[in-house]
Amino acid sequence: MNRRKLLKEIIGNSKNIRFSYMVNLVGGFGFVLSRTEGSHHIFVCPDIPELLNLQNVKGQAKPYQIRQFLKLEDE
């Protein structure tokens, strides 16, 4: 899925977003997978001091973590 189209979809509805799409999107914004601890995938970005945590739950990204990503990108 195109990153621009995916971002519009996420802004409109942060539920039912595939985890693989979310990983692709955060990668497009400069985040890199730092480590994986169990189901937690920790991403870092050199421009942002905060870590981004994403969980793969049955192939879906958690809605509150998607909102956290959108908040980080707005700053």
Backbone bond lengths (Angstrom), bond angles and torsions (degrees), N, CA, C in turn:
res aa  C-N    CA-C-N  psi(-1)  N-CA   C-N-CA  omega(-1)  CA-C   N-CA-C  phi
1 M - - - 1.456 - - 1.531 108.50 -
2 N 1.302 116.56 139.13 1.456 123.58 177.94 1.532 110.12 -60.39
3 R 1.330 117.14 135.40 1.471 120.64 -177.48 1.521 112.41 -61.79
4 R 1.301 117.56 -39.22 1.465 120.78 -179.76 1.534 110.61 -64.99
5 K 1.323 116.12 -43.70 1.458 121.03 178.38 1.531 110.42 -65.41
6 L 1.324 116.28 -40.37 1.462 120.61 178.72 1.519 111.30 -64.31
7 L 1.320 117.51 -41.58 1.462 120.72 178.78 1.528 110.54 -61.76
8 K 1.330 117.64 -42.28 1.471 120.60 177.28 1.523 110.94 -62.03
9 E 1.329 116.11 -40.69 1.465 120.22 179.34 1.528 110.81 -64.80
10 I 1.321 116.85 -41.30 1.465 121.04 -179.41 1.520 110.81 -67.14
11 I 1.310 117.55 -41.17 1.463 120.43 179.45 1.528 109.94 -63.09
12 G 1.317 117.16 -37.81 1.459 120.84 179.65 1.516 113.64 -74.58
13 N 1.318 116.86 -31.77 1.466 120.78 -176.83 1.519 108.37 -157.48
14 S 1.322 117.58 110.97 1.463 120.85 -176.63 1.527 112.98 -90.71
15 K 1.320 117.39 17.31 1.461 121.06 176.56 1.523 109.49 -107.78
16 N 1.298 115.58 155.77 1.463 122.68 175.54 1.527 113.16 58.34
17 I 1.329 116.27 45.65 1.460 121.57 175.12 1.523 107.50 -103.51
18 R 1.314 116.91 127.74 1.458 120.55 -179.44 1.527 110.13 -63.91
19 F 1.325 114.85 141.22 1.459 120.97 -179.32 1.529 110.71 -60.38
20 S 1.318 117.67 -42.25 1.467 120.78 -179.05 1.526 111.36 -63.27
21 Y 1.336 117.96 -35.76 1.462 120.94 176.33 1.524 110.49 -66.35
22 M 1.325 115.46 -39.98 1.467 119.99 -179.09 1.526 110.75 -65.87
23 V 1.332 117.50 -41.45 1.467 121.32 177.77 1.526 109.71 -62.01
24 N 1.319 117.47 -41.82 1.462 122.09 177.59 1.529 110.72 -61.62
25 L 1.321 116.54 -42.25 1.464 121.08 -178.56 1.526 111.69 -66.62
26 V 1.334 117.60 -47.83 1.468 119.01 -178.53 1.525 110.53 -65.73
27 G 1.327 117.18 -31.68 1.462 120.53 175.12 1.520 111.69 -63.87
28 G 1.311 116.73 -36.21 1.459 121.44 177.91 1.515 113.28 -67.94
29 F 1.332 117.20 -22.11 1.457 121.75 177.94 1.522 112.09 -94.30
30 G 1.322 117.98 9.14 1.457 121.44 174.78 1.516 115.77 96.75
31 F 1.327 117.98 4.00 1.462 120.63 177.72 1.527 109.55 -80.62
32 V 1.333 114.97 143.69 1.457 121.75 -179.97 1.525 108.01 -125.79
33 L 1.319 116.71 139.15 1.460 120.62 177.91 1.521 108.97 -65.98
34 S 1.318 115.91 117.60 1.459 121.94 -178.84 1.520 111.07 -88.32
35 R 1.319 115.86 -47.19 1.463 120.25 -178.96 1.529 109.21 -163.44
36 T 1.315 114.38 164.93 1.454 121.56 175.55 1.516 107.96 -125.86
37 E 1.318 115.94 126.19 1.462 121.70 177.49 1.521 107.54 -122.18
38 G 1.311 116.57 99.26 1.463 120.31 -175.42 1.514 109.71 66.54
39 S 1.328 116.22 -122.53 1.464 119.91 178.90 1.525 112.38 -91.74
40 H 1.326 117.33 -1.45 1.461 121.83 -177.78 1.531 110.23 -90.26
41 H 1.312 115.79 121.36 1.458 122.34 175.88 1.526 106.81 -103.82
42 I 1.327 116.70 117.23 1.457 122.30 -175.66 1.528 108.69 -100.14
43 F 1.335 115.54 123.03 1.459 122.02 -179.99 1.524 109.40 -112.52
44 V 1.331 115.88 144.82 1.459 121.72 176.70 1.524 108.73 -126.13
45 C 1.324 114.36 154.34 1.463 121.51 176.22 1.521 106.97 -136.08
46 P 1.328 118.65 131.01 1.468 120.48 -177.83 1.528 113.66 -60.03
47 D 1.328 117.79 -27.46 1.463 121.29 -176.74 1.524 113.27 -86.46
48 I 1.328 117.32 -12.89 1.466 121.60 -175.22 1.529 108.77 -122.27
49 P 1.339 117.86 124.21 1.466 119.92 -176.16 1.534 114.22 -72.02
50 E 1.320 118.72 -17.87 1.464 121.52 -177.60 1.529 111.20 -87.86
51 L 1.322 115.30 151.98 1.459 121.45 174.54 1.522 109.18 -87.29
52 L 1.314 116.00 153.23 1.459 121.38 175.74 1.520 107.90 -115.41
53 N 1.312 116.52 123.31 1.455 123.32 -178.85 1.523 108.73 -107.88
54 L 1.321 116.89 124.84 1.465 121.39 175.73 1.518 108.91 -125.00
55 Q 1.324 116.05 141.98 1.452 121.68 177.92 1.519 109.99 -119.68
56 N 1.324 114.84 139.02 1.453 121.39 175.73 1.524 107.67 -95.17
57 V 1.323 116.47 106.17 1.460 121.70 179.48 1.525 107.83 -114.56
58 K 1.314 115.59 102.47 1.469 122.14 -179.11 1.524 111.61 54.87
59 G 1.329 116.61 38.96 1.457 121.35 177.14 1.512 114.99 83.83
60 Q 1.333 117.92 1.46 1.461 122.30 -178.20 1.524 110.23 -115.76
61 A 1.322 116.31 149.34 1.465 121.76 172.77 1.523 107.98 -86.68
62 K 1.326 116.53 146.59 1.465 120.14 -179.91 1.527 110.17 -73.40
63 P 1.332 117.74 134.30 1.471 121.41 -177.01 1.526 114.20 -57.28
64 Y 1.333 118.46 -39.74 1.462 118.81 -178.43 1.524 111.20 -68.24
65 Q 1.325 117.97 -30.11 1.460 120.51 177.62 1.528 110.76 -74.32
66 I 1.309 117.31 -31.99 1.464 121.04 174.65 1.525 109.44 -64.99
67 R 1.338 116.70 -43.07 1.469 120.36 177.74 1.526 111.05 -63.31
68 Q 1.331 117.60 -36.80 1.466 120.59 177.10 1.524 110.43 -62.81
69 F 1.331 117.03 -41.20 1.464 120.87 177.76 1.525 110.79 -62.19
70 L 1.326 117.02 -45.62 1.464 120.40 179.59 1.526 111.00 -61.72
71 K 1.318 117.15 -37.90 1.460 121.41 178.14 1.529 110.67 -65.87
72 L 1.326 117.62 -41.81 1.466 121.07 177.99 1.526 110.83 -62.64
73 E 1.313 116.97 -40.52 1.461 120.60 -178.67 1.522 112.45 -71.10
74 D 1.330 117.54 -27.15 1.465 120.26 177.18 1.522 111.77 -71.38
75 E 1.325 116.77 -28.43 1.471 120.71 -177.30 1.465 111.22 -77.39
